[in-house]
Amino acid sequence: MFFIQEVIKLEMWGDKRYYSLNYFLRKKFGTKVFKISLDAGFSCPNRDGTISKGGCVFCSERGSGDFAGNREFSISKQFDDIKSIMKKKWKNGKYIAYFQAYTNTYAPIEILKKRYDEAINQKDVVALAIATRPDCLDNDVLQLLEEYNKKIYVWVELGLQSSKDETAKIINRGYDLNVFEESLYKLRERNIDVVVHVIFGLPGENKSDMINTIKYISNKDIQGVKFHLLHLMKNTPLVSMYEEGNLKFLTQDEYINIICEAITLLPSDIVIHRLTGDAPRDLLIEPKWSLKKWEILNSIDKNLKDNSLYQGLNCKSK
């Protein structure tokens, strides 16, 4: 019986033991789909003094948009520049306009609408993805997102990072868990898909804390998750914690084992958008092993296969 269940799961997701974003997009749009990461020139209330001036302790100077377009350029030029790079690798496909850098609902409605319109009007754009904070989704913004969701596929990314409020204070997240839950409810009430960001290796957290975050989101009405490894980058508030000796990084094996356990705990209908994050080589301080991205991804696949693990195997939610 176990073998039959495993075969069924693998047939669901092609050659992966989890519901990958690539598989989801190919099924939904019938072709390869690429993300075009954009920097719309926004700020963040956790940086401009509205909440704090420090930002989240791990967040880079570019608001976690280190691989996004140049904010000095228009949305159209950023889109064309990145699209031309993509076309060197893949000749055909559709595109997701991904507002990645900083907080992408933190601006007057007319500015948001102007930026979003410019993005979705680019040729072959089939989806709009918006990274933001749960405390930057007032009713006017929610109504705007609902309107776009009727025109084009929309998902909103929320940076939860951890379900533990003590950790939230350490990393200067700037909002409590109830804020996340309220925004999630309001987005889902409008039938907008939600992708949650989680970081493993945050200061003060052990494996149990990380797994508890996965159990928490597994019981929520979310449609996707992004797993990240904590990166220490130059010119971030986290550096002082590191220099004081108060930061311990996960080893590669520890990270892979936690990721694989987390995958088994997720419901089988949640799309895994990312298994590990990226950091620019010239900014990364630790852990250096994280630069070997393909080795990490291949090791995750091998670990899952060798141990007969797959997404949803140990899920007790939904």
C-alpha positions, 0 to 999 in steps of 0.5 A: 500500500505504501509503495502504491501511494508513493507511485501515485504521488510521483505521477502527480508531480512528474519527476519530483517528490514534491509539488514544484512551482515549475510543475504547477506553472506548466500545468496551469499555462501549458508552457514554460513560465519565467519570473521577471523580478522587478524593483518598482522603487518602493520603500518599506515601513520597517525601514522608513521609520513608520515601524522601524528604521532598521528593517528585518535584520537579514534584509539586504540593502536592496530589500531582498531584491538583489536579483531584481531589475534596476529601480532607476529604470522603468518597469518596461525597461527592467522587464525587457532587460531581464527578458532578453537574458532569459531568452538566451537560455530558453527561446519560448515561454510566458512570464510572471511580472514579479514585484520583488524588492521591498514592500510592493503594496506600500505606496499610494493606490494610483502609483501601485496601479500604474506600476502593476498596469505597466507590468501586466501589459508587457507581452506574454505576461500571464501572472502578477506576483507581489511580495509584501508585508501583512501589515501593508494590506489595507482595504483599498489595496485589497480591493485593487488586488481583487480587481487584478485577480479578475483580469490575470492570475495573481498571487501575494507573497507574505514574509512570515519567516517564523510562527514564533513571536519571540523570533519575530522580535529578534529579527525585527519583523515588526508585526505579530502573528495575528496580523499575518492571520488577519491579512491571510484571511482577507486575501483568501476571502477575495480568492487571492492565492497566498505564498508564505516565506519561511526562513530556517536557521534564524537566531535563537531557533532550534529544529523544533521551532522550524518544524513548528512553523511548517506545522503552523502554515500546513494548517492555514489556507495557503497555496504556496511556500518559499523555503529560505536558508538564513543568509548573512550578508554584508551591510545588514543588521545581522552582521553585528549579531554575528560579530558578537558571536550570537549567530550559529549557522546550519550546516548543509546536511542539517538544512537538507534534513530539515527541508526534507522533513518539512516537505513531508509535513506539507499538504500535497496541494501546497506548491513549493516555490523555492527550496533554498534562497540565493544571495549575491556572491559578493555580499554573502558572508555565511554560510558559504556552502549555500552558494552551491545551489544545484548541489543542495537541490540535487541533495534534497532530491536524493535524500527524499528518494533514498528515504522514500519521502514525499510531500504530504507523507506525514501531513496531519492537517487539512 
